[in-house]
């Protein structure tokens, strides 16, 4: 989710956390809201226990200070909620509702609870409610687009409190306590202006100041822009600004009139940068984003951004790296100005420059982790200094801070539809950078979403090779998270796409994965059949190492089906293939499985001999864990053969190898061992 920060135990996640300033006015509203927290709900009055968290609604138009009021309420009552404060914004800057799935996932991550990649919205909502069931949390949901979003995130515990910010009522949520926000009182509005102008210009002409407040209808956002305009013109009187706004007539809202005036007074380069910021993904800007959009230097962009903060046109965020946010109330105004002042081709070019800069930064972010590679090091040194990171830690910090904007950039690039080549490059570099810095497992939820976007582009552009790669990656995650039936459907679709692209890698991988999915589902005959098809492909291409591995997978399927004769034959072929290929460790594992099946088949003496052979090959491969597991298997076999003394010796040898944490007997093979799981092969296509 692009708009979230969390405050639990004093820690904050990078995201939209504006720099806190002194709060003004709203005394009556705060008093009423705090009273509503204590007031008995409808369920309590009827003698029932409240089934869900209390919901307080702060409703008002953008620019009315509704979010600032919510933040001040949270600040005042946060000490009552010992498990902290969670924050989430439920709308994108352009007003598009944020999917509940994304919001729930980010909140679960903030709570250190698992959020399986690709999980359905209902499952994630239920997981969030479960995570909050034994907590006392304050949940701030900003810019809610509708009651459905809020309802899906409500905790099922009255010990939690939800503060929702929206433009109107949340019809459908029971017992909501609404607070409608209008303009500030005159005293607070004048104090807000004084922060920018100083007290002299207000006190020398109080009527003009009150007139300006009236023109702005005491709306905090409009007053902030008016104050910023006056602050940069110390010789201008308050009356001059009020007169200009009166002259402009009553067209538009007070905020739009002040905004147009401030924009028209900006130098042309700064005004252009301001308009182009409407293209910033998720409304999050850093100097590189502004520099790429405008085609100027990074230092020049940083100076302009700071100037726009002074004018109240941007907000600086509390972030370890320079980062800014377009206020939500200004985003539609910026878009309208861009459509008026800038040609569509110019906007598309600016968007392309921004995506290209992002691709290069992601490439640099990944390359800094490969400094032991001379070729990567040389490429990194060839990049401009402004795009290079001083260390892997600095690159990881940048990736963490910019993650919401980077994911939003990928979504917007794909939605655009005209920049698919850049979108594909962006997603490829984003996947590689995340894997390099966070690891596949940690980054899995984000990677799942990116692979879905890759699939969208591949289907739109009729790119069967990339479609196959995306389907394989998505299916791997589905299989890993227990959605085996869904994975099977995607593996079959990947097989069709691979055949269409005439891609032998994708075709063979999909066949093997289809077999792995059937194995996981317990359909051993189909599993063996699909492994056999994949084996034929490997043999036809003389890929002996993969063929040996597939013989083992076929043997596993036969073992589960109880066909021990077939299993023994295939394990012997697998061990022979690994031996010919020179893979000692794989040969040892194959012999280990052969010994296991021999024991299942009632041949303990043969199993004992094979196990001894496997121990020797495991020793040569220096695989200590396998040696220990084999020693335990020897112990079990010897006990069955009536030799407890020798069994104790082997068990003691295993314990000396790995300590006292070993199980009492060798583990039985499951569908996920020795390559039987469809997720065992983690190869990624070059496009990804």
C-alpha positions in Angstrom: 0.0 0.0 0.0 1.5 3.4 -0.9 0.1 5.6 1.8 0.8 3.9 5.1 2.9 4.5 8.2 2.7 2.7 11.5 3.5 3.8 15.0 3.9 0.8 17.3 6.3 1.1 20.2 7.7 4.3 18.8 8.8 2.7 15.4 7.7 4.1 12.1 7.5 2.5 8.7 8.7 4.7 5.8 5.7 6.2 4.0 3.5 9.2 4.2 4.4 10.6 7.5 4.2 14.4 7.2 6.4 16.6 9.4 4.2 17.4 12.4 3.4 21.1 13.0 1.5 22.8 15.8 -2.2 22.2 15.6 -4.7 25.1 15.6 -8.3 25.4 16.6 -10.9 22.7 16.5 -11.4 22.7 20.2 -15.1 21.9 20.0 -14.7 19.1 17.5 -11.9 17.5 19.6 -14.0 17.7 22.7 -17.0 16.0 20.9 -14.8 13.3 19.4 -13.2 12.5 22.7 -16.6 12.3 24.3 -17.8 10.0 21.6 -15.1 7.5 22.5 -16.5 7.2 26.0 -20.2 7.3 25.0 -22.1 4.1 25.2 -22.9 2.5 21.8 -26.3 1.2 20.7 -25.3 -2.4 21.6 -24.3 -1.3 25.1 -27.6 0.5 25.6 -29.5 -2.5 24.6 -27.6 -4.7 27.0 -25.3 -6.4 24.5 -21.5 -6.4 24.3 -20.2 -4.3 21.4 -19.1 -6.8 18.7 -16.7 -4.5 16.9 -14.5 -1.5 17.4 -15.9 1.9 17.8 -15.8 4.0 14.6 -15.4 7.8 14.7 -15.9 9.5 11.4 -14.3 12.9 10.5 -16.0 14.1 7.3 -15.1 17.1 5.2 -14.0 18.3 1.9 -10.3 17.9 0.9 -8.5 21.0 2.2 -10.7 21.4 5.2 -8.1 20.1 7.6 -9.9 16.8 8.2 -6.7 14.7 8.3 -4.9 17.2 10.6 -7.9 16.9 13.0 -7.7 13.1 12.9 -4.0 13.2 13.6 -4.4 15.5 16.5 -7.2 13.3 18.0 -4.9 10.3 17.6 -2.0 12.2 19.3 -4.2 13.1 22.3 -5.7 9.6 22.9 -2.8 7.3 21.6 -1.6 6.6 25.1 -4.8 4.7 25.9 -3.9 2.1 23.2 -0.9 0.3 24.4 -0.4 -1.7 21.2 0.2 1.4 19.2 -1.3 3.3 16.2 -1.7 1.9 12.7 -2.2 4.3 9.8 -3.4 3.6 6.3 -4.6 5.8 3.4 -7.5 4.3 1.5 -7.4 6.3 -1.7 -4.7 7.0 -4.3 -3.9 10.7 -5.1 -6.2 10.6 -8.1 -9.1 9.4 -5.9 -8.9 5.7 -7.0 -9.7 3.5 -4.0 -6.8 1.4 -2.7 -7.7 -2.3 -2.8 -8.5 -3.7 0.6 -6.1 -6.6 -0.1 -3.2 -4.2 -0.3 -4.2 -2.2 2.8 -4.7 -5.4 4.9 -1.4 -6.8 3.7 0.5 -3.7 4.8 -1.2 -3.6 8.2 -0.4 -7.2 8.8 3.2 -6.6 7.9 3.3 -3.7 10.3 2.0 -6.0 13.0 4.7 -8.6 12.2 2.0 -11.1 11.1 2.3 -13.3 8.0 0.5 -12.1 4.9 0.8 -14.9 2.3 1.5 -13.6 -1.2 -1.4 -13.9 -3.5 -3.9 -14.5 -0.7 -7.5 -13.4 -1.3 -9.0 -10.2 0.1 -11.3 -12.0 2.5 -8.5 -14.2 3.8 -6.3 -11.2 4.5 -9.1 -9.2 6.2 -9.8 -12.2 8.4 -6.1 -12.5 9.2 -6.0 -8.8 10.2 -9.1 -9.2 12.5 -7.5 -12.2 14.0 -4.2 -10.3 14.6 -6.1 -7.5 16.3 -8.3 -9.7 18.4 -6.0 -9.7 21.4 -4.7 -6.1 20.9 -5.7 -2.6 21.9 -4.9 -0.6 18.8 -5.9 2.7 17.4 -6.5 2.5 13.6 -6.5 5.7 11.5 -8.0 5.2 8.1 -7.5 8.3 6.0 -9.3 9.4 2.8 -11.8 6.5 2.8 -13.6 6.2 -0.6 -16.5 4.2 0.8 -17.9 2.3 3.7 -16.9 -1.1 2.2 -13.2 -0.3 2.6 -13.6 0.6 6.3 -15.9 -2.2 7.1 -13.5 -4.8 5.7 -10.7 -3.6 8.0 -12.8 -3.2 11.2 -11.4 -5.1 14.2 -13.8 -7.5 15.9 -13.0 -6.2 19.3 -14.4 -3.2 21.2 -11.0 -2.5 22.8 -9.8 -1.0 19.5 -10.7 2.3 18.1 -11.1 3.3 14.4 -10.8 6.9 13.3 -12.0 7.2 9.7 -11.5 10.3 7.4 -13.9 10.6 4.5 -15.6 13.1 2.3 -19.1 12.0 3.4 -21.1 9.5 5.5 -20.1 5.9 5.8 -23.5 4.4 5.2 -23.8 0.8 6.2 -21.4 0.8 9.2 -23.5 0.6 12.4 -23.1 3.2 15.2 -20.7 5.5 13.4 -20.0 8.7 15.3 -19.7 11.5 12.6 -18.0 14.9 13.0 -18.3 17.2 10.1 -15.4 19.6 9.5 -15.9 23.1 8.1 -13.7 26.1 8.2 -11.5 27.2 11.1 -12.8 29.8 13.6 -11.6 33.3 12.8 -9.0 33.5 15.6 -7.4 30.2 14.6 -7.5 31.2 10.9 -5.7 34.5 11.6 -3.1 32.7 13.7 -2.5 30.3 10.8 -1.8 33.3 8.6 0.4 34.9 11.2 2.7 31.9 11.1 3.6 32.8 7.5 3.4 36.6 7.5 4.4 37.5 11.0 2.2 39.4 13.4 2.8 42.9 12.0 1.0 42.6 8.7 -2.0 41.1 10.5 -2.2 43.6 13.3 -1.8 46.7 11.1 -4.8 45.8 9.0 -7.0 43.3 10.9 -10.0 44.0 8.6 -8.0 43.0 5.5 -6.8 39.9 7.3 -10.3 39.0 8.3 -11.4 39.7 4.7 -8.8 37.3 3.4 -10.0 34.7 5.9 -13.5 35.2 4.6 -12.4 34.9 0.9 -10.7 31.6 1.8 -13.8 30.6 3.8 -11.3 29.8 6.7 -10.2 26.6 4.9 -6.8 25.6 6.2 -5.4 24.5 2.8 -6.4 27.8 1.1 -5.1 29.9 4.1 -1.8 27.9 3.9 -1.3 28.8 0.3 -2.2 32.4 0.9 0.2 32.6 3.8 3.0 31.0 1.7 2.4 33.6 -1.0 2.6 36.5 1.5 5.7 35.0 3.1 7.6 35.2 -0.1 6.5 38.8 -0.7 7.4 40.6 2.5 6.4 44.0 1.0 2.9 42.9 -0.1 0.0 43.8 2.1 -2.6 41.4 3.2 -5.2 43.7 1.5 -3.4 43.3 -1.8 -3.9 39.5 -1.8 -7.5 39.8 -0.7 -8.2 42.3 -3.5 -6.6 40.1 -6.1 -8.7 37.1 -5.0 -11.8 39.3 -5.1 -10.9 40.5 -8.6 -10.7 36.9 -9.8 -14.4 36.5 -9.1 -16.2 33.5 -7.6 -15.3 30.9 -10.2 -14.1 27.7 -8.5 -13.6 27.0 -4.8 -11.5 29.3 -2.6 -8.7 26.7 -2.7 -8.7 26.6 -6.5 -8.6 30.4 -6.8 -5.7 30.8 -4.3 -3.9 27.9 -6.0 -4.2 29.5 -9.5 -2.9 32.7 -8.2 0.1 31.1 -6.5 0.9 29.0 -9.6 0.7 32.0 -11.9 3.1 34.0 -9.7 5.7 31.2 -9.8 8.7 31.4 -12.2 8.0 29.4 -15.3 10.5 26.6 -14.5 9.1 26.2 -11.0 5.5 26.3 -12.2 6.3 23.6 -14.8 7.9 21.3 -12.2 4.9 21.8 -9.9 2.5 20.8 -12.7 4.6 17.7 -13.6 4.5 16.5 -10.0 0.9 15.4 -10.7 2.6 12.5 -12.6 4.6 11.3 -9.5 3.6 7.8 -8.5 1.5 7.7 -5.4 2.1 11.5 -5.0 5.5 10.8 -3.5 8.4 12.8 -4.8 12.1 12.8 -4.3 14.7 15.0 -6.0 15.4 12.3 -8.7 11.7 12.1 -9.6 11.4 15.8 -10.0 14.7 16.0 -11.9 13.6 13.3 -14.4 10.1 14.8 -14.9 11.4 18.3 -15.6 14.7 17.3 -17.3 16.8 19.4 -14.9 19.6 18.7 -12.5 19.0 16.8 -9.2 20.3 19.7 -7.1 18.1 22.2 -9.0 15.1 20.0 -8.5 15.9 19.7 -4.7 16.0 23.5 -4.4 12.7 23.9 -6.2 11.0 21.3 -4.1 12.1 23.1 -0.9 10.8 26.3 -2.3 7.4 24.7 -3.0 7.3 23.4 0.6 7.8 27.0 1.8 4.8 28.0 -0.3 2.6 25.3 1.1 2.4 23.5 -2.3 4.2 20.4 -1.0 4.7 18.7 2.3 8.1 17.4 3.4 7.8 13.9 4.9 9.5 12.6 8.0 11.9 10.3 6.1 15.5 9.3 6.3 15.9 10.5 2.7 14.6 13.7 1.1 11.0 12.9 0.3 7.9 15.1 -0.4 4.2 14.6 -0.9 1.7 16.5 -3.0 -1.3 17.3 -0.6 -4.3 15.3 -1.7 -6.5 18.4 -2.1 -4.0 19.9 -4.6 -3.6 16.8 -6.8 -6.8 17.3 -8.9 -5.9 21.0 -9.3 -2.4 20.1 -10.6 -3.9 17.6 -13.1 -6.3 20.2 -14.4 -3.4 22.7 -14.8 -1.3 20.2 -16.6 -4.1 19.5 -19.1 -4.4 23.2 -19.7 -0.7 24.3 -19.9 1.1 21.1 -21.1 0.7 19.2 -24.3 -0.1 15.4 -24.0 3.2 14.6 -25.8 5.2 16.6 -23.3 3.5 14.8 -20.4 4.1 11.5 -21.9 7.8 12.4 -22.5 8.1 13.5 -18.8 6.5 10.2 -17.7 9.0 8.3 -19.9 12.0 10.2 -18.5 10.8 9.5 -14.9 10.5 5.7 -15.7 13.8 5.6 -17.4 15.5 7.3 -14.4 13.8 4.8 -12.1 15.0 1.9 -14.2 18.6 3.2 -14.0 18.4 3.8 -10.2 17.1 0.3 -9.7 19.9 -1.1 -11.8 22.4 0.8 -9.7 20.7 -0.4 -6.6 21.1 -4.0 -7.6 24.6 -3.6 -9.1 26.1 -2.3 -5.8 25.4 -5.7 -4.3 27.6 -7.4 -7.0 30.9 -5.5 -6.4 32.7 -8.9 -6.4 31.8 -9.2 -10.1 34.4 -7.2 -12.2 31.9 -6.8 -15.1 29.2 -5.4 -12.8 31.7 -3.2 -11.0 32.8 -1.7 -14.3 29.3 -1.0 -15.4 28.5 0.6 -12.1 31.6 2.9 -12.4 30.4 3.9 -15.9 27.1 5.3 -14.5 26.8 9.0 -13.6 27.8 9.8 -10.0 24.3 11.1 -9.3 22.9 7.6 -9.9 25.5 5.6 -7.9 24.9 4.5 -4.4 27.9 4.8 -2.0 27.3 1.4 -0.4 24.9 -1.6 -0.4 23.4 -0.3 2.9 22.6 3.1 1.2 21.0 1.3 -1.7 18.9 -0.9 0.6 17.7 2.2 2.6 16.7 3.9 -0.7 14.8 0.9 -1.9 13.0 0.6 1.5 12.0 4.3 1.6 11.0 4.4 -2.1 9.3 1.0 -2.2 5.7 2.5 -2.1 6.5 4.9 -5.0 8.3 2.2 -7.0 5.4 -0.3 -6.8 3.0 2.5 -7.7 5.3 3.4 -10.6 5.0 -0.1 -11.9 1.2 -0.1 -11.6 0.9 3.2 -13.3 3.3 2.3 -16.1 1.2 -0.9 -16.9 -2.1 1.0 -16.6 -0.8 3.6 -19.1 -0.5 1.1 -21.9 1.6 3.3 -24.1 5.0 2.7 -22.3 5.0 -1.1 -22.1 8.6 -1.5 -23.0 9.7 0.8 -20.2 7.2 -0.9 -17.9 8.7 -4.3 -18.6 12.2 -3.0 -18.0 11.1 -1.3 -14.8 9.5 -4.5 -13.4 12.5 -6.6 -14.3 14.9 -4.3 -12.5 12.5 -3.9 -9.5 12.3 -7.7 -9.1 16.0 -8.1 -9.3 16.7 -5.2 -6.8 14.2 -6.6 -4.3 15.6 -10.1 -4.5 19.1 -8.8 -4.1 18.4 -6.7 -1.0 15.4 -8.4 0.7 15.5 -12.0 -0.5 12.8 -13.9 -2.4 10.9 -14.9 0.7 10.7 -11.4 2.3 9.8 -9.7 -1.0 7.4 -12.5 -2.1 4.1 -10.4 -1.6 5.5 -7.5 -3.7 7.0 -9.9 -6.3 3.6 -11.6 -6.7 1.9 -8.3 -7.6 4.7 -7.4 -10.0 4.4 -10.8 -11.8 0.7 -10.2 -12.1 1.5 -6.9 -13.8 4.0 -8.7 -16.1 1.2 -11.1 -17.1 -1.1 -8.2 -17.9 1.5 -6.6 -20.2 2.3 -10.0 -21.8 -1.3 -10.7 -22.6 -1.9 -7.2 -23.9 1.1 -7.3 -26.2 0.8 -11.0 -27.1 4.2 -12.0 -25.7 3.9 -15.8 -25.0 7.4 -16.2 -23.6 6.9 -13.5 -21.0 3.4 -14.8 -20.3 4.8 -18.3 -19.6 7.5 -16.8 -17.3 4.9 -14.8 -15.3 2.5 -17.7 -15.0 5.3 -20.0 -13.8 6.4 -17.4 -11.2 2.8 -16.8 -10.0 2.1 -20.6 -9.9 5.3 -21.2 -7.9 4.1 -18.8 -5.2 0.6 -20.3 -5.2 2.1 -23.8 -4.7 4.4 -22.6 -2.0 1.5 -21.0 -0.1 -0.8 -24.1 -0.3 -3.0 -23.0 -3.2 -2.0 -26.1 -5.2 -5.2 -26.3 -7.3 -4.8 -22.7 -8.5 -1.1 -23.4 -9.1 -2.0 -26.4 -11.3 -4.2 -24.2 -13.5 -1.5 -21.6 -14.0 1.1 -24.3 -14.7 -1.1 -25.7 -17.5 -1.6 -22.2 -18.9 2.2 -21.6 -18.7 2.7 -24.9 -20.7 0.4 -23.6 -23.4 2.2 -20.3 -23.6 5.6 -22.0 -23.6 4.5 -24.2 -26.5 3.2 -21.1 -28.4 6.5 -19.4 -27.8 8.5 -22.5 -28.8 10.4 -22.1 -25.5 11.9 -25.4 -24.4 12.8 -24.1 -21.0 9.3 -22.9 -20.2 7.7 -26.0 -21.6 9.9 -28.4 -19.7 9.6 -26.5 -16.5 5.8 -26.3 -16.8 5.5 -30.0 -17.4 7.6 -30.8 -14.4 5.7 -28.3 -12.3 2.3 -29.8 -13.4 3.7 -33.2 -12.2 4.7 -31.6 -8.9 1.3 -30.1 -8.4 -0.4 -33.5 -9.1 2.0 -35.1 -6.6 1.1 -32.5 -4.0 -2.6 -33.2 -4.6 -2.1 -37.0 -4.2 -2.7 -37.9 -7.8 0.5 -40.0 -8.1 -0.4 -41.6 -11.5 -0.7 -38.3 -13.2 2.3 -37.0 -11.4 4.4 -39.8 -12.8 3.0 -39.3 -16.2 3.8 -35.6 -16.3 7.3 -36.2 -14.9 7.7 -38.8 -17.7 6.8 -36.2 -20.3 9.2 -33.7 -18.9 11.9 -36.4 -18.8 11.3 -37.1 -22.5 11.9 -33.4 -23.3 15.1 -33.4 -21.3 16.5 -36.5 -22.9 15.6 -35.2 -26.3 17.8 -32.2 -25.6 20.5 -34.3 -24.0 20.1 -32.5 -20.6 21.5 -35.4 -18.5 21.6 -33.7 -15.1 18.0 -32.6 -15.3 17.0 -36.0 -16.6 18.6 -37.7 -13.6 16.7 -35.4 -11.3 13.4 -36.2 -13.1 14.1 -40.0 -12.7 14.1 -39.3 -9.0 10.8 -37.4 -9.1 9.2 -40.3 -11.0 10.6 -42.6 -8.4 9.1 -40.5 -5.7 5.6 -40.6 -7.3 5.9 -44.4 -7.6 7.0 -44.6 -3.9 3.9 -42.7 -2.7 1.7 -44.9 -4.9 3.3 -48.0 -3.3 4.8 -49.2 -6.5 8.2 -50.0 -4.9 9.6 -52.0 -7.9 9.1 -49.1 -10.3 10.5 -46.7 -7.6 13.6 -48.8 -7.1 14.3 -49.0 -10.8 14.0 -45.2 -11.3 16.1 -44.4 -8.2 18.9 -46.7 -9.5 18.8 -44.8 -12.9 18.8 -41.5 -11.1 21.8 -42.4 -9.0 23.6 -43.7 -12.1 22.8 -40.5 -14.0 24.1 -38.3 -11.1 27.3 -40.4 -11.0 27.9 -40.0 -14.7 27.4 -36.3 -14.4 29.8 -36.0 -11.5 27.2 -34.7 -9.0 28.4 -36.5 -5.9 25.9 -34.9 -3.5 22.9 -35.7 -5.7 24.2 -39.3 -6.1 24.3 -39.6 -2.3 20.8 -38.3 -2.0 19.5 -40.7 -4.7 21.2 -43.7 -2.9 19.7 -42.5 0.3 16.2 -42.6 -1.2 16.9 -45.9 -2.8 17.8 -47.4 0.6 14.5 -45.9 2.0 12.4 -47.6 -0.7 14.3 -50.9 -0.2 13.3 -50.8 3.4 9.7 -50.1 2.5 9.8 -53.0 0.1 10.9 -55.3 2.9 14.5 -55.7 1.9 16.4 -54.5 5.1 19.7 -56.2 4.2 19.8 -54.5 0.7 18.8 -51.3 2.4 21.6 -51.6 4.8 24.2 -52.1 2.0 22.8 -49.2 0.0 22.8 -47.0 3.0 26.5 -47.7 3.6 27.2 -46.8 0.1 25.2 -43.6 0.4 27.1 -42.7 3.6 30.4 -43.0 1.7 29.2 -40.7 -1.1 27.8 -38.2 1.3 31.2 -38.1 3.1 32.8 -37.4 -0.2 30.3 -34.6 -0.9 30.9 -33.2 2.6 27.2 -33.1 3.3 27.1 -33.4 7.1 23.4 -33.3 7.5 22.9 -36.1 4.9 25.5 -38.2 6.7 23.8 -37.7 10.0 20.4 -38.6 8.5 21.9 -41.7 7.0 23.5 -42.7 10.3 20.0 -42.5 11.9 18.5 -44.6 9.1 21.3 -47.2 9.6 20.4 -47.2 13.3 16.7 -47.8 12.6 17.5 -50.6 10.2 20.0 -52.3 12.5 17.4 -52.2 15.4 14.9 -53.9 13.1 17.5 -56.5 12.2 18.1 -57.2 16.0 21.4 -55.4 16.5 20.7 -52.7 19.1 24.4 -52.2 20.0 25.4 -51.2 16.5 22.3 -49.1 16.3 23.4 -47.1 19.3 26.8 -46.5 17.8 25.3 -45.1 14.6 22.9 -42.9 16.6 25.7 -41.6 18.7 27.7 -40.8 15.5 24.8 -38.8 14.1 24.5 -36.9 17.4 28.2 -36.0 17.3 27.8 -34.7 13.8 25.0 -32.3 14.4 24.5 -32.1 18.2 21.6 -33.3 20.2 18.8 -31.6 18.2 18.4 -34.5 15.8 15.2 -36.5 15.7 15.1 -40.0 17.1 14.7 -41.4 13.6 15.2 -40.4 10.1 12.3 -38.3 8.7 9.9 -39.8 6.3 9.8 -38.3 2.8 7.0 -35.9 2.2 5.7 -34.4 -1.0 8.0 -31.4 -0.4 11.3 -33.4 -0.1 13.9 -34.2 -2.7 12.3 -32.1 -5.5 8.8 -33.4 -5.2 7.3 -30.0 -4.7 6.4 -27.9 -7.6 8.3 -25.0 -6.2 11.7 -26.8 -6.1 12.9 -25.3 -9.3 13.2 -21.6 -8.7 14.7 -20.5 -12.0 13.6 -17.2 -13.3 13.4 -16.2 -16.9 15.8 -13.7 -18.3 13.0 -11.2 -18.8 12.2 -11.2 -15.0 
